[in-house]
Amino acid sequence: MTNSLSENPAHDIHDIIDVQTTDCCIVGGGPAGAVLALLLARQGIPVMLLEAHKDFDRDFRGDTIHPSVMEIMAELGLSDRLLALPHSKIRQLRIQTAEDSAILADFSHLKTNYPYITMLPQVKFLEFITQETQKYPNFQLIMGANVQELIITDGVVAGVRYRGGGGWHEIRSKLTVGADGRHSKLRQLGGFESVETSPSMDVLWFRLPRHPEDAEGGMGRIGKGHILVMLDRGEEWQVAYVIPKGGYQQLRTAGLEELKKSVVEVVPELGNRISNLHDWSQVAFLSVESSRVKRWYRPGLLLIGDAAHVMSPVGGVGINYAIQDAVVAANAIAKPLKNQNLQLKDLAKVQNQRELPTRIIQAFQTIIQKQIFTRILTSDQTFQPPAFLRLPILRDFPARLIGLGLFPVHVQI
């Protein structure tokens, strides 16, 4: 018996325009979904990648590619071509106050061929990966595919139904992978239960011109009650303005001029370009969340990336943990898919290998938020960087955790 999880399907079965079949249907064309599709396609496995939007170009997506991902790209023979794209490099994460500065993480000490964070627009990374994947005839990319329903056969997820291209479409698959981000539709449809934390901050994102004489890389700037993070994007600074949780409406009420004033108070050298910020439409609001699902899989369905664990922006690790999920998933499911004997235990391997690193990085993010960010945002006193940041042996731990992750992940297929 075949049915949908939706009690009231939004269509009649006769509305389905076409039905396609594949071995693996991946929902979500972000970093996790795109890399998983590439890895499976290289193995000759029929794979379809569904992306709800009509292109990959969305503002203020994560643009950080950490050493862990560059090592994976090297294993795939893609690192040199990826680095040929216009990018910048961050070798240190530094926090600076009006009176002092300290290095939060120094990636130059890492034992890797890529001892830095690569700043590359995510749209360019996704275009690069999907163009590489399209070289394989067993791969199909469908843009503008808005997945609305799961197909359930005898308790097993057997595919999806999506809207796009003028109507309803159906894809039957041996495995469906939810890689559709922090607001995952598949997580909702699959009835997955989440464990949530309560982050103490939100973030406003905007861009300002970067001048040739400006310092390179990334930095955090701290004033009394204010935090700004500046990421080098070549001709622009991508600026994260950290605010207390729930403080966005209060800031909007105070007005854009008040925001601009506080930015210049923290980073005076932006005073000669803050006028470029002239409308709230230039400011993107990110409600910071942190959570993970208790179980990442059910028969026929696997969640990876932000669909399985929503990350705080602290450390910019979301992309990298998502791609590591994709590699572990490919290692676990490729052979069973090819041999037509995929079992629930193969999906369980993904969570078994990835849950501990996820728990640890989320705990690390929580400590940073509570011990540093919350103290700054709730105090009018001058912030003093923690003493441990001055000890190189301790400073190397955040660099390793952020840059490489708890355990190395390698392509094994």
C-alpha positions in Angstrom: 0.0 0.0 0.0 1.4 3.4 -1.0 0.4 6.7 0.7 1.8 10.1 1.7 2.5 11.3 5.2 0.3 14.2 4.4 -3.2 13.4 5.8 -4.7 15.8 3.2 -2.6 15.7 0.0 -2.7 18.9 -1.9 -3.4 17.2 -5.1 -5.2 14.4 -6.8 -3.1 11.5 -8.0 -4.2 12.4 -11.6 -2.4 15.7 -11.2 1.0 14.0 -11.3 2.8 15.1 -14.5 5.5 12.4 -14.5 7.0 9.7 -12.4 10.8 9.1 -12.4 12.9 6.5 -10.6 16.4 6.7 -9.2 18.6 4.9 -6.6 19.1 8.0 -4.5 17.0 11.2 -4.4 18.8 14.0 -2.5 16.6 16.9 -1.4 18.5 20.1 -1.0 21.3 21.5 -3.2 23.4 23.0 -0.5 27.0 21.8 0.3 25.9 18.5 1.9 23.5 17.5 -0.9 25.8 18.7 -3.7 28.9 16.8 -2.4 26.9 13.7 -1.6 25.5 13.7 -5.2 29.1 14.0 -6.6 30.4 11.2 -4.5 27.6 8.8 -5.5 27.6 9.8 -9.2 31.4 9.0 -9.3 30.4 5.5 -8.3 28.0 5.1 -11.1 25.0 5.2 -8.8 21.8 6.9 -10.3 21.2 10.0 -8.3 18.9 13.0 -8.5 19.5 16.3 -6.7 16.4 18.5 -6.1 16.8 22.2 -5.2 13.8 24.3 -4.3 15.3 27.5 -5.7 16.0 28.2 -9.4 19.6 29.1 -8.8 22.2 28.8 -6.0 22.6 32.6 -5.5 21.3 33.5 -2.0 22.6 36.3 0.1 24.6 35.7 3.3 25.0 32.0 3.1 28.2 30.6 4.7 31.2 31.3 2.6 33.9 29.6 4.7 35.6 26.4 3.5 37.8 25.0 6.3 40.9 22.9 5.9 38.9 19.7 6.5 36.9 20.3 3.3 40.0 21.3 1.3 41.5 18.0 2.3 38.4 16.2 1.0 38.6 18.3 -2.2 42.2 17.2 -2.6 41.2 13.5 -2.2 38.8 14.1 -5.1 41.4 15.8 -7.2 39.5 19.1 -7.2 41.4 21.3 -4.7 43.7 23.0 -7.3 40.8 23.9 -9.6 38.7 25.1 -6.6 41.5 27.4 -5.4 41.8 28.8 -9.0 38.5 30.5 -8.3 38.7 34.0 -6.8 38.9 33.7 -3.0 40.6 35.0 0.1 42.3 33.3 3.0 41.9 33.6 6.7 44.9 32.3 8.7 43.9 33.6 12.1 40.7 34.5 13.9 41.5 37.5 16.1 39.4 39.4 18.5 40.1 43.0 19.3 38.9 45.5 21.8 39.7 49.2 22.2 42.7 48.4 24.4 43.8 44.8 23.6 43.7 42.0 21.1 44.0 38.2 21.2 44.1 35.3 18.7 41.1 33.0 19.1 42.4 30.5 16.6 45.6 30.2 14.5 45.2 27.9 11.6 48.8 28.3 10.3 49.9 25.8 12.9 47.7 23.0 11.7 49.2 19.9 10.0 47.5 20.3 6.7 48.3 21.4 3.2 45.6 24.0 3.7 46.4 25.9 7.0 43.7 28.6 6.5 40.0 29.1 6.0 39.2 29.7 2.3 36.6 32.5 1.8 34.7 31.6 -1.3 31.1 32.6 -2.1 29.0 29.6 -1.6 27.2 30.1 -4.9 30.6 29.6 -6.7 31.3 26.5 -4.6 27.9 24.9 -5.4 28.2 25.8 -9.1 31.7 24.2 -9.2 30.6 21.0 -7.5 27.4 20.5 -9.5 29.2 21.3 -12.8 31.7 18.6 -11.9 28.8 16.2 -11.1 27.0 16.9 -14.3 29.9 15.2 -16.2 28.3 11.9 -15.0 25.4 10.6 -17.1 23.8 9.0 -14.1 23.2 12.3 -12.4 20.3 14.7 -12.8 19.9 18.1 -11.2 16.4 19.6 -10.9 16.1 23.3 -9.9 12.9 24.8 -8.7 11.7 21.5 -7.3 9.7 22.3 -4.1 9.3 19.0 -2.3 5.9 18.8 -0.5 5.3 15.1 0.3 7.0 11.8 1.1 5.9 8.6 -0.5 5.5 5.9 2.1 5.2 2.2 1.1 4.7 -0.3 4.0 6.3 2.1 6.4 9.4 2.8 4.2 10.0 6.1 2.5 10.0 5.3 -1.2 10.5 8.8 -2.7 9.0 12.3 -2.8 6.5 14.4 -4.6 7.4 17.9 -5.6 5.9 20.9 -7.3 7.8 22.6 -10.1 7.8 23.0 -13.9 4.1 23.6 -14.0 2.7 20.9 -11.8 3.3 17.9 -9.6 6.1 15.4 -10.1 6.9 12.1 -8.4 10.3 10.5 -7.8 10.6 6.9 -6.6 13.9 6.1 -5.0 15.6 3.4 -3.0 16.9 6.1 -0.6 15.8 9.6 0.0 18.3 12.0 1.7 17.2 15.2 3.4 19.9 17.8 3.0 17.5 20.7 2.9 19.0 22.9 5.6 18.0 24.4 8.9 14.3 24.7 7.9 14.2 21.2 6.5 10.9 20.1 5.0 11.9 16.5 5.1 12.7 16.7 8.8 9.2 18.0 9.3 7.5 15.4 7.0 9.5 12.6 8.5 8.4 13.4 12.0 11.9 13.7 13.4 12.2 14.9 17.0 14.9 17.5 17.8 16.9 18.3 20.9 17.2 22.1 21.1 19.5 24.5 22.9 18.7 28.2 23.6 21.4 30.4 22.0 21.8 33.8 23.6 22.3 35.8 20.5 21.1 36.6 17.0 23.0 38.1 14.1 22.5 40.9 11.6 24.5 40.5 8.3 25.4 43.3 5.9 28.2 44.3 3.6 30.4 47.3 3.4 33.2 48.2 1.0 36.7 46.9 1.8 39.6 49.3 1.0 43.0 48.2 -0.3 44.7 49.4 2.9 42.4 47.4 5.1 43.8 44.4 6.9 43.2 41.0 5.3 41.4 38.0 6.6 38.8 38.0 9.4 38.6 39.7 12.8 36.2 40.2 15.7 35.8 43.6 17.1 34.4 44.2 20.6 33.1 47.3 22.2 31.0 47.8 25.3 28.0 45.7 24.8 28.7 45.2 21.1 30.3 42.5 18.9 31.1 42.8 15.2 32.8 40.0 13.1 34.3 41.1 9.8 35.0 38.6 7.0 37.2 39.5 4.1 35.4 39.0 0.8 37.8 40.7 -1.5 36.3 44.0 -2.4 33.8 43.8 0.5 33.6 43.2 4.2 30.9 40.7 5.2 29.9 42.1 8.6 28.1 40.1 11.3 26.6 42.4 14.0 25.8 40.2 17.0 22.8 41.2 19.1 21.1 39.7 22.2 18.5 37.1 21.5 15.2 38.7 20.8 16.7 42.2 20.4 16.0 42.6 16.7 12.7 44.5 17.0 14.1 46.9 19.6 17.0 47.6 17.2 14.6 48.2 14.3 12.5 50.6 16.5 15.7 52.5 17.3 16.3 53.0 13.6 19.1 52.3 11.1 21.0 55.4 12.1 21.4 54.0 15.6 22.7 50.8 14.1 25.2 52.7 12.0 26.3 54.7 14.9 27.0 51.7 17.1 29.0 50.0 14.2 31.3 53.0 13.9 31.7 53.1 17.7 33.1 49.6 17.6 35.0 49.9 14.3 35.9 53.6 13.8 37.6 53.0 10.5 34.3 52.0 9.0 33.1 55.6 9.5 34.1 56.6 6.0 31.9 53.9 4.4 29.0 53.3 6.7 26.9 55.6 4.5 26.7 52.8 2.0 24.3 51.2 4.4 21.2 53.2 3.7 18.2 50.8 4.0 17.1 47.9 6.1 16.8 45.8 3.0 20.6 45.6 3.0 20.5 44.0 6.4 19.8 40.2 6.7 18.5 38.9 10.1 19.6 35.5 11.2 17.8 34.0 14.2 20.6 31.9 15.7 19.6 28.3 16.5 21.3 25.2 17.6 19.7 21.7 17.6 20.1 18.2 16.4 17.6 15.4 15.8 17.6 12.5 18.1 17.6 10.0 15.3 19.0 10.9 11.8 17.2 8.2 9.8 14.2 6.1 9.3 13.6 3.3 6.8 14.3 4.8 3.3 15.2 8.3 4.6 18.4 9.8 6.0 19.1 13.4 7.2 22.5 15.1 6.9 23.9 18.6 7.4 21.7 21.3 8.9 18.6 19.0 8.3 20.1 16.7 11.0 21.9 19.4 13.2 21.4 23.1 13.0 24.6 24.9 13.9 25.3 28.2 15.5 27.4 30.5 13.2 30.2 30.5 15.9 33.3 29.3 14.1 31.6 29.1 10.7 31.6 25.3 10.8 28.2 24.5 9.4 29.3 24.0 5.8 32.2 21.8 6.9 30.4 19.5 9.2 27.7 19.2 6.5 30.2 18.1 3.9 31.8 15.7 6.4 28.4 14.2 6.9 28.1 13.8 3.1 31.4 12.0 2.9 30.6 9.6 5.8 27.1 9.0 4.2 28.6 8.2 0.8 31.1 5.8 2.4 28.3 4.0 4.2 25.7 3.8 1.5 27.5 3.6 -1.8 28.3 -0.1 -1.8 24.9 -1.2 -0.5 23.1 0.9 -3.1 25.2 -0.5 -5.9 24.5 -4.1 -4.6 20.8 -3.4 -4.1 20.9 -4.4 -0.5 20.7 -1.1 1.4 19.6 -1.7 5.0 18.7 0.4 8.0 22.0 -0.4 9.7 23.8 1.4 6.8 22.0 4.6 7.6 22.7 4.1 11.3 26.4 4.1 10.5 26.2 7.8 9.5 24.8 8.9 12.8 27.1 6.6 14.7 30.1 8.3 13.2 28.9 11.9 13.1 26.9 12.4 16.2 29.8 12.7 18.7 31.7 15.3 16.6 28.4 17.2 16.2 27.7 17.1 20.0 31.2 18.3 20.8 31.3 21.3 18.3 27.8 22.4 19.5 29.0 22.2 23.1 32.1 24.3 22.1 29.8 26.8 20.4 27.7 27.1 23.5 30.7 27.7 25.7 31.9 30.5 23.4 28.4 32.1 23.3 27.9 31.9 27.1 31.4 32.7 28.3 32.3 35.4 25.8 29.4 36.6 23.7 26.8 36.8 26.4 29.2 38.5 28.8 29.9 41.2 26.2 26.3 41.8 25.2 25.0 42.1 28.7 27.8 44.3 30.2 28.9 47.9 29.7 32.3 47.0 31.0 35.4 46.7 28.8 35.9 43.1 27.8 39.2 41.4 28.6 40.1 38.4 26.4 40.3 35.2 28.4 43.8 34.4 29.6 43.9 31.0 27.9 43.9 32.7 24.5 47.4 33.8 25.3 48.7 30.3 25.7 49.7 28.8 22.3 49.2 25.2 23.4 45.5 26.0 24.3 45.0 28.3 21.4 45.8 25.5 19.0 42.8 23.4 20.2 40.1 25.8 18.9 42.0 26.0 15.6 42.0 22.2 15.2 38.4 21.8 16.3 37.2 24.6 14.0 39.5 23.8 11.1 39.7 20.0 11.0 37.0 18.7 13.3 37.3 16.1 16.0 38.1 13.2 13.8 39.5 13.3 10.2 37.0 12.3 7.5 38.3 10.7 4.3 36.7 9.6 1.1 36.8 5.8 1.1 34.9 5.0 -2.2 
